[in-house]
Amino acid sequence: MLDVRSIDLSYGASLCLRGVSIAVEPGSITCVLGRNGVGKSSLLRSIMGLETVGGGTVAWEGCDITRMPTAERARAGIGYVPQGREIFPFLTVQENLETALAAAPRGSSVDSEVFDLFPILRQFLRRRGGDLSGGQQQQLAIARALCARPRLLILDEPTEGIQPNVIKDIGRVIAHLAKDRGMGVLLVEQYYEFARGLADRLAIMVRGEVALSGEPAALDEDAVRRLLTV
């Protein structure tokens, strides 16, 4: 589904990503972990075309999309939930959801399943996004991405600043999307326990490189924790 091979990314003279490779299969969850500042968010932004890579390739369903504009990647079936959620605070929940329809197939409407996944949003359709709690905003951000009908969902730290009960709800939704709907999921996460229990594959980044990767059960937990310890 997604095949990222040996991508490099620089910010000026600073090399942020060094030969990073990662892949996501349909119906599977790949989680990227690492300390702050190792390039996790830059990797996701590169995959979405928000950053221009200096080398390597990004392939989507067998096609090279390395130079494809971000909007076209969204229309091709890649959904993105950025760090910080970036909902529209002055638009209502309904209006926030409808913004995703620009990337959905022609004639689409807001997917009613998002209200089954996140029931609280049905109650707050006319409430402004900025008036929601942090956890509710995160649910809205994920629901908005799903309204574009993606086949791959990319999430940047979906549990950041979220209360524990909402973290569990988000984990259940991510698992449902992958296992029951066959969606590929790529997420950056800060909590190892959450990632280990959810992901089919982990990738641990250190200084812009993937230092360790594999199925959670096959990785040395002590080695993983050493790479994640500040």
Secondary structure, 3 states (H helix, E strand, C coil): CEEEEEEEEEECCEEEEEEEEEEECCCCEEEEEECCCCCHHHHHHHHCCCCCCCEEEEEECCEECCCCCHHHHHHCCEEEECCCCCCCCCCEHHHHHHHHHHHCCCCCCCCCHHHHHCHHHHHCCCCEHHHCCHHHHHHHHHHHHHCCCCCEEEEECCCCCCCHHHHHHHHHHHHHHHHCCCCEEEEECCCHHHHHHHCCEEEEEECCEEEEEECHHHCCHHHHHHHHCC
